[in-house]
Amino acid sequence: MEKKWWQEAIVYQVYPRSFQDSNDDGIGDIRGIIQRLPYLKTLGIDVIWLSPIYQSPNDDNGYDISDYQAIQPEYGTMADFNTLLKEAHRLGLKLMMDLVVNHTSDEHFWFKESRKAKDNPYRDYYIWKDAKNGEVPNNWASDFGGSAWAWDAVTQQYYLHLFSKKQPDLNWDNPKVRAEIYQMMTWWLEKGVDGFRMDVINLISKDQKFPNDPNVNYQNHSSSMEMAANGPKVHHYLKEMNEKVLSKFDIITVGETPGVTIEEAKLYAGFESNELQMIFQFEHAVIDDSTEGLGKWSNRRADLVELKQILSKWQIGLHNEAWNSLYWNNHDRPRVVSRFGNDNEEYHNRSAKMLASTLHFMQGTPYIFQGEEIGMTNVAFDNIEDYQDLDTLNAYQDLVVEQKRLTHDEMLEYIHHSSRDNARTPMQWNNQQNAGFTNGRPWLEVNPNYDKINVEKALFNPTSIYYYYQKINQLRKEYPIIVYGDYELIDPDNSKTFVYRRKFNNQQLLVISNFTEETLETDYCNFDFESSKRLISNYSDDLGKTLRPYESKVYLIND
Ligand code: NOJ
């Protein structure tokens, strides 16, 4: 395996809307990001992944793009973007853009033309179908609830939207669409951006028979994404994209691929596949979904044995064949310390560090989501009016107001557990007004715990979660075993600990984490302490085989 820079890189995801506001309109912006670049540099990351900053009517916070080559005015101007790129590069940071090309906004010029008439030159840029017996063309459900088809009165046809009505799916079978997208990508790469995170890229090729979804259940808020996933020509299109665009630049690419299996992942991100460099798999991210058919709406706690089994399967499954991405968090998932750790005051610091060690010593490229490095937690707003995410609001309307399947209180509890807004509350910079995010009214309320959890405080405290992430980032640069070693899960059935071993040349790495509040007696440390070194731990001393609550320690052992 030839070593690549992006295998050794650490990525940090910025969700621009919630990162730093520089003009007090309550919305994060590009100038705000520029101000914070030194902070990111000090954390020891290499690449910034920017969630979309393109022009957008904001139905889905920028994942509905109306102009791929213009900057959302709320975020600034193209001149601001150019400064950001220049400044990032000056500091040795790379910039990865979000590429959202499964769909556009319905306010994109292409769609505005497309919907004008059946013979419009842009008609085939999207997926239009006649009604079937006066009904929708098939039973597919949108990921945000309801049918995936919207009726257009002017031309008397339906268009497909796997997400909101304002996110019509592009027709990738039209070569003109592909050519436009490749041209746009090339434009950004020639400008100097360093790569792309590709939104739901495994949905771009639809089975032209558009078969019904055998598992659809509108009542259960299920989505038909799997029907579009890994479609007949998806690999053909990605190989084409690679040949025409990606292969011409030394960049980082990661595909968001919901529902992907290991076998499929090897096709997308195999070392020989000439498609993408890595993908985001979803198995561990949906592990606490509802068992009552309510999708992600639940308050279930994940099962550790299952979590270990999934992450280990990916470690072993891709080893030497393809490359993993490592993530706990992103803008769509609840905060990891609340989800798999413990966000009460007593264990917040230790459990956040424990989770960092558990994931970041695996093989793959780590992705840190903004605020994760200070242990930002889920938020629990009392009023549904305080939520902004369309997915959350649609689900509330559907499950509480219309179907009356859940009471307001039940749904609110599920929202506190699973809503995407958990990840989207503004970045907590200090204990001043609105956590230093804005002097205006924030677009989404700040998590009230910002007086306790904020960057300023973290930077003053040598034992903060921030410095722990910083140290992990340094270790990854120092020890190739972290990047390249192989992986073995130890004690798979233990429901309290997560322990694994990595091996590389003459070295071993042993990662031991206690996922509970209990003190445990273990036999994991049966090795010669003389030849081993504790690289990092969330406790200052070491009690050997005794593991204290949420204790995590990583040993390097020289054979
Ligand atoms: C995945 C993105 O991460 C999510 O935020 C968005 O809503 C959908 N794709 C649709 O673009």
Residues whose N, C-alpha, C, O or C-beta is under 5 A from the ligand:
A	BS01	NOJ	D60 Y63 F163 D199 V200 D332
